[in-house]
Amino acid sequence: MGNSLKTEISHKKAMPFNVKTVMEQRLELVMQAEQQDVNISELCRRYGISRRVCYKWLNRYREIGRASCREIG
């Protein structure tokens, strides 16, 4: 009986409906951050990143544009 939960979980398959790439997520973040009256701290909590990282991505986006959202660190 101890293995029943483990077996049940292993048989469940993830639904790939709303799978987003890193680039899509970063682009979504910077687009939201660019909106007027947005709370950056709340946005960072929602995306699970620090404000420092958010501003780094936002500054890259402002300098380079969409290409800056690629996974470069």
Contacts in CASP RR format, 6 or more apart in sequence:
PFRMAT RR
TARGET T0000
AUTHOR 0000-0000-0000
METHOD contacts of the structure
MODEL  1
MGNSLKTEISHKKAMPFNVKTVMEQRLELVMQAEQQDVNISELCRRYGIS
RRVCYKWLNRYREIGRASCREIG
20 28 0 8 1.000
22 69 0 8 1.000
22 70 0 8 1.000
22 71 0 8 1.000
23 69 0 8 1.000
23 70 0 8 1.000
23 71 0 8 1.000
25 47 0 8 1.000
26 57 0 8 1.000
26 69 0 8 1.000
27 66 0 8 1.000
27 69 0 8 1.000
29 43 0 8 1.000
29 47 0 8 1.000
29 49 0 8 1.000
29 54 0 8 1.000
29 57 0 8 1.000
30 57 0 8 1.000
30 58 0 8 1.000
30 61 0 8 1.000
30 69 0 8 1.000
32 38 0 8 1.000
32 43 0 8 1.000
33 40 0 8 1.000
33 43 0 8 1.000
33 54 0 8 1.000
33 58 0 8 1.000
34 58 0 8 1.000
34 61 0 8 1.000
40 51 0 8 1.000
40 54 0 8 1.000
40 55 0 8 1.000
41 51 0 8 1.000
43 54 0 8 1.000
44 50 0 8 1.000
44 51 0 8 1.000
44 53 0 8 1.000
44 54 0 8 1.000
47 54 0 8 1.000
57 68 0 8 1.000
57 69 0 8 1.000
60 68 0 8 1.000
60 69 0 8 1.000
61 68 0 8 1.000
61 69 0 8 1.000
END
